[in-house]
């Protein structure tokens, strides 16, 4: 049996406020296999984004453990953390906010190549052009400013930058929610395509079950900082067991599941 790529055990997080504080994560546990997509769904305030930020170590949890790629993820520090961090990338809802707005497309993609010494300087432009091609963008975009391109193009550049790091896992936090419907579908299809080609794992965070069902092999439903239901995507959509899952399914008319094939590791 293949070991999980990511294993989250009893993770908790509390924010100060209101005298007693607010519980954002309450003993959350799940595992993610190589080449798998776990869709993390729930309403606003359910803890989805907090969990994504704890997993990527943008936030420190108050308790629990995380193992990633065979290592104690929360114990890593300094150089070893920087070395392993490239294996887990994050794509945000607002790609413009994730970039230096004055940067060019080339510099945005080349930065990971430089920081992680993944290619010699003489190869940066060719590598950046190849990465753009992988996300279906022309090399002519390299000289454009990040602020000059469309939202859909920026999200593709964000994916290209993530791919430059040669990751095992990409965490996508509401990564398509700001896009219009036609562009959203194109990005979702691209994610499935890249996963089939590269064997990537995704933790796909969204409030929209219709979006998640397009890419997820399994779904975990969050409510009030806890996972209240988890299972194969088809089963959660067809026969939801929790009140929250039933509400999410009911909110999407004629929700039909399509099976996303998994690439064997």
MOWO-V422515 format. One record per backbone hydrogen bond with DSSP energy under -1.0 kcal/mol. CO is the residue of the C=O (numbers start at 0). NH is the residue of the N-H. If there is no record, write none. Layout:
co-><CO,CO>
nh-><NH,NH>
This chain:
co-><4,5,6,7,8,10,11,11,12,12,14,16,17,21,24,27,29,31,31,32,35,36,36,37,38,39,40,42,45,46,47,48,49,50,51,52,52,53,62,64,65,66,67,70,70,71,76,77,78,79,80,83,84,86,86,88,90,99,102,103,104,105,106,109,110,111,112,119,120,122,123,124,125,126,127,128,129,131,132,137,138,140,141,143,144,149,150,151,152,153,154,155,156,157,158,159,161,162,167,168,169,170,171,175,179,180,181,182,183,184,185,186,187,188,189,190,191,192,193,194,200,201,202,203,204,207,208,210,211,211,216,217,218,219,220,220,222,224,225,228,230,231,232,233,234,241,242,243,244,245,246,248,251>
nh-><68,31,66,29,64,27,61,62,23,24,21,20,19,14,12,10,7,4,5,35,201,216,217,203,219,205,221,45,224,50,51,52,53,54,55,57,58,56,11,8,72,6,70,67,72,74,80,81,82,83,84,86,87,167,168,170,172,102,145,107,108,109,110,113,114,115,117,122,123,126,127,128,129,130,131,132,133,136,135,140,141,143,105,104,147,153,154,155,156,157,158,159,160,161,162,163,164,165,200,88,202,90,204,178,183,184,185,186,187,188,189,190,191,192,193,194,195,196,197,198,169,37,171,39,173,211,212,213,214,215,232,38,230,40,227,228,225,25,222,220,218,235,236,237,238,245,246,247,248,249,250,251,254>
